[in-house]
Amino acid sequence: MTSEQFLAAALRNTVNRAIVDELDRLGLPDAWLVAGCLVQSVWNVLTKRPLDHGINDYDVFYFDPDTSWEAEDAVIRDLAARLGHLGVAIEVRNQARVHLWYPGKHGVPYPALSRSTDGIDRFLSGNVQVGIRRGADSYDVYAPKGFGDVAGMIVRPNRTGNFSAANYATKAARWKALWPEITVLAAE
């Protein structure tokens, strides 16, 4: 699967397109639509399911040096107001402040990041290490592991410094129940 094929399939889900377009209009710094909503849209195209099948939420990353909860909350509320008509859950996270709350929530350390793509690099599984955003003339696609696992419907652990086998297993089990065609590689 090429970057263009991935993008075309992911953008068949009109919610993905609407979010990316709104992020561009809003001008959030280093903003990306990331992870499962993209990959799962592609899986739904590949398996001929409804485009929104199994998608819990739509993850947005941005990077703002203001690490206050108040600043992030203002962005969360602004995007909710702008995109509420879509009727989906949108999870917005300032990647500059993830290290402040991640250890308490997930029980594993998390380093301070310097850009949004650093957060994409740390996802639990390699297949969801993807992000898209509007570029100058089209879209930017970030996929450090490429698209082989997405196209092959393979879930592979990404053993970064914050990897949790338990969290990976939980996520993979949910996906396997929704997309029985996927192949889940063991965390260990």
Secondary structure as GFF3:
##gff-version 3
##sequence-region A 1 188
A	DSSP	alpha_helix	3	10	.	.	.	ID=ss1
A	DSSP	alpha_helix	14	26	.	.	.	ID=ss2
A	DSSP	beta_strand	32	34	.	.	.	ID=ss3
A	DSSP	alpha_helix	36	46	.	.	.	ID=ss4
A	DSSP	beta_strand	58	62	.	.	.	ID=ss5
A	DSSP	alpha_helix	69	83	.	.	.	ID=ss6
A	DSSP	three_ten_helix	84	86	.	.	.	ID=ss7
A	DSSP	beta_strand	90	94	.	.	.	ID=ss8
A	DSSP	alpha_helix	98	106	.	.	.	ID=ss9
A	DSSP	alpha_helix	116	121	.	.	.	ID=ss10
A	DSSP	three_ten_helix	126	128	.	.	.	ID=ss11
A	DSSP	beta_strand	131	134	.	.	.	ID=ss12
A	DSSP	beta_strand	139	142	.	.	.	ID=ss13
A	DSSP	alpha_helix	148	151	.	.	.	ID=ss14
A	DSSP	beta_strand	154	155	.	.	.	ID=ss15
A	DSSP	alpha_helix	165	178	.	.	.	ID=ss16
A	DSSP	beta_strand	183	184	.	.	.	ID=ss17
###
